[in-house]
Amino acid sequence: MNLTDNKKQMLDLAEKLGMPASEFSDTLDLLRLNEIHIVDMLPEMLLMIRSVIAEETFVYRRKPVDDLGRGLLFSFQNIFSHSSDDHVYQYPEKSLQARPHIRITPFHLESEVVFPKGLTITQITILIELDFLKNFIGKDQETFGYLFNDEKTLLIEEFMSPEVADLVNEIAGTPASGTLSEAYYKLKALELLYLLFKNLSRRQHIKYQSLRSDEIAAVYRVRDAISFSLDNPLTQDELVKISGMNILKLRKLFTQIFGKGIYEYGQYLRMQEAARLMQEKHLSVSETGYQLGFTNLSYFGKLFEQHFGMKPKKWSAQHRLKDN
């Protein structure tokens, strides 16, 4: 399929979702659509697979989807190559904030997607009708009641687990066509949702509250600041200043969106970066620890082992053998 056909598919989809084609066309001019595949199973579900490269860095603000009724949008974003055995992703060094992740929003929420210049982004998006999703989850839907409350505006973001990333890459890498292709995509989409909800069930149990757009923006400013300060973690006072909130509110909303506390989230990112530095840059354990701001290498080793199941020296040695 050529680029013109890809663009037409996107414009047709925009019209179907109630977005003005003229407005959306301007956005498409900034993207090179390498691949797009849309599977329309509405009113229950719609699946879109696309691979794009931005000609210039820009932020796309997705408008509310009003024409499809009540539902949720699941976006599996920024899919880079990874190894499920290693539990570490390969991502561009300059895009630490662009790790593979999953974002969940209701149809009625505006949201932003960042497209960094020159970075290939493969994305799988699932739009699903709320009652269909409830029936799929069955008796366990009460566990995820916060997702189904129309009176609240929510945004959930989850790291992409290795098993989810494997399935996403399988779906994106082997487009099906012909007989039973719709059945294949419906089955795989539901499998993705099953794995995602299994991970969501492990989140801290908190009382979810409705979010304003300025609160969402503030929490993401803090997230980005953490991502860019892995070698020198920011203090609590610095994060409070960035967010414009008091610390109790910031902690609550951060955990609500990301499923981890601020400290736990930051340490997770540091360990992912530690693995990348040893695997890609071939840094020693001590060089890696010091580069990430650890003055106590024993503590660094203990933290790494908690995340990866083995000491960093052993982990690094195994990967040198694999690379050879």
N, C-alpha and C positions, 0 to 999 in steps of 0.2 A: 504494500500500500504506500503511495507516494505522500509527500508532505501536504499537498493540496487536499487529498482525501482525508488525511488525519485532521486537518484544520476544520474541514466540513463536519466531520463527526463531532468534534468538540463544540462547534457552533450549534449543531442540531441538538446536542445534549443540553447546552445552555438554555436554549429555547424551551425544551421540555421541562426544565427545572424552574422556569419562570424568570430567567436572567436575560436582560436585553442583549441581543446578539451584537449590536453596535458597540456596546461598552466592553463586552467580553473579547471582541475582535482586537481591540487595542492591546489587550494583555497578550493575546496569542502572537502578536507581532514581535514580542520580546522573547518568545520561546521557540526552540527548534524541537518539534515533535518527532522524535525518532520512532516511536511506536505508540499506538493507542488501540485498545480493544475494549469495546463496551458490550456488556451482556445485560439486556433489558428484561428483567423478570418482574417488572412492576405489575400490580400494586404491592407485591410483597417485598421485592428486593431489586436493586440495580448494582451491578459490579462494573468498575472501570479500572483498567490496567493501562498505565501510561509511563513512558520513559521520555524525559525532556532534558534539554540543556538550555540554560538561560544565556541570552546574548549579553545581557547586562544584569547586575544584581538589582532585584526589585522585590517589593512586597505586594502580594495579591490579597486583597480583602474580599473574602467570599461573602456574598450577600445571603440573607436568609432564604431557605428553600420553602416557599409558601404553598406551592402548587401540589405537594405530595401528602398533605395532611400531617399526622403526628408520626415522628420517627427519629431515628438516630443516624448520624454519619460517623463511620469508622474509617479513619485514614491511616494506612500503614505507610509511613513516610521515610524517605532518605535511606533506601535499601542499598547498602554496599556489600561487597563480598565479605564473608566471615567464615569462621570454622566453628561448628557446633561442639566439636571435641574440646576446643580451647576456651570456649565461652568468651572470646574476645573478637571485636569487630575491626575490620580494616576500613578506616575512614581518612579523608584528607586531613593532614596536620593542621591546616589553616581553618578547618571547619569543626572545631571541637564541639560547638553547640549543635552540630548537624548530625548527631548520632542517630542510628535507626530507632524509631519510636512509633508509638501508636497514639493517635489523638481521637477522643470521642467527644462529639458535640451534638446537641439537638438540632433539628432542622432549622429552628427559628433563631439560632445564634449566629451572628456575624463572627467570622474568625479570619486570622491572617496566616498566610503561608509564605515563607521566605524562599526565594530562588536565588542562590548565590551564583555569580557569573562563572561560567565555564564548568560547573559541577553537574555531572550527570545524576539525575534523581529519578529513580523508579518508584512509582507510587501505586498502591492498590487502595481503592476507595470502595466501601460498601455502604450504600444507603438502604436502610431496612425499616419497614413499617413496624410501629411499636407493638401492636397486638400480635403480629406474626413472631416478633422476637420474644415476647412474653410466652407464647405457646411453645416456642422452641426450648426456652429455659425450663418451663414446666414448674414443678412444685418448689423449685429453688429460687423463683423470681423474687421472693421477699428479701433474700440476701442482697439483691441488687436494686432494691426499691428506689434508691436515690437516683437511678438512671431513668426511672419511669414517671417521675413527678413533673408534670407539665407546668406547675406553678413556680418551679425553680429553674434558674439558668445555671447550667453546670458546664465545666470543661474538665475532662480527665485526660492525663497524659501518662503513658506507661512505657518503660523501656521495652524494646523488642527482645524477647527471650530467644535463645538459640533455636528452640523447637518451632517457635512462630516464624522466625526468619527463614528456616529451612523450607517451611511450607509456602511462605510468601515467594521465595525464590523459585520454588517448583512451579507455582501458578504463573509467575511472571515469565519464566523461561521456557515453558512448554505450552504455548497457546493451542487450545483445542478447537477443532472445527468439525463440521459435518454432523453425522448422526450422534445424538445424545450429548452434544457439546454443552447445551444449556444445563442438562442434568449434572454434568461434570463440574461446571462452575458453581452451581448451587450447592453441591455436596462439599466442594473445597471451601467455599465461603463460610458455610456452617461449621466446617472443621476449624477454620481460622477463629471464628467466634467462640467455639468451644474452648480452644486453647487460651484465648484472651480472657474469657470469663473465669477459667480455672486460675489464672494468675491474679485477676482482680479479687478473687475470693480470699487471697492471702494478705490483702491490704489491711492496714490498721483500721479497727472499727471506730469510726468517728461519726459525729452528727454532721451531715452535709447541709450547707447553707447555700442560698442563691447568691450568685456572684454578679457584681457589676463589671462593666467593661474596663473601668479604670482599675479595679482590683485585680482583674486578670492580667492587665498590662503591667501592674506593679510587681506581681509575683514573677512574671517572666523576665522583668528587668533583673530581679534578684537571681533567678536561675542563670541568666546569661553572665552575670557578674561572677557567679561561682564557677562557671565553666571556663572563664578566661583568667581565673586566678588560682589554678590548681597548685602552682608552685609556691603560692603565698596566700593561703586561705584568709578570706576577709573576716574581720571581727563582727560580733553581733551588732555593735553600734554602727558599723559601716553598712551592714545589710539593712538595718532599720532606716538609716538615712536614705539609702537607695530606694526603698519601698515607700517611704512616707507613711508607714503604719507603725503601731506599737508592736513590740516583739511577740506578744501573745497572739494577736490577730495574724501577724505574718506567719508564725509557726503553724497556726491552724489552717490557713488558706493554702500554704505551701504543701502541707501534708495532704490536704483535700485534693489538690490538682495532681500531684506527682506520686502520691502513695508512700512517700518516704519523708522523714524529717529532714530539716536543712542539713544537719551534720552528716546524717547517714547518706544523703544524696551526694554531698560533696566527696565523701570518702569513696563511694562507689565510682565516681568519675575519676578520682585519682588512681584507683587500682586499675581501671580500664586503660588509663594513660600509661601507667607503669608497665603493663603487659605490652602495650604498643611500642614503648621505647626499647624494651628488651628484645622484642621480636623483629621490629623493623629497623631500629637504629643500632641494634647490637650493643646497647649499653650494658655495663655490668650491674649487678644488684646494687652495689654502693653508689655508683654513678646515677642510677635511676632514682634511688631513694633521695639522694641529695638534690637532684634536679627538681624533684617534686616537693622540696621543702622539709623533708623529714630529717631532723637532727639525730633522732634515735633510730638507728637501723634495725635494732631488735624489734622495736614496735612496728616499723614498716614491714618487716618479714612476717610478723604475727598477723597483721592486717591483711597482707597479701594472701596468706594461707587461708584465712577465713573466707576470702572471696573465691579463690581458685582451687582450694583443696590440697595444695602442696606448697612447700616453701619456694620462694622466688628463684633461688639458685637451681633447684631441681627442675622447676618449670622452664627456666631459661635454657638449661642444658638439653632438655628434651626437644625444645624447639630448634636448637642449633642442629640436632641430629635430623630432625624432620626437613629442615631447609637444605641439608646436604644430601 
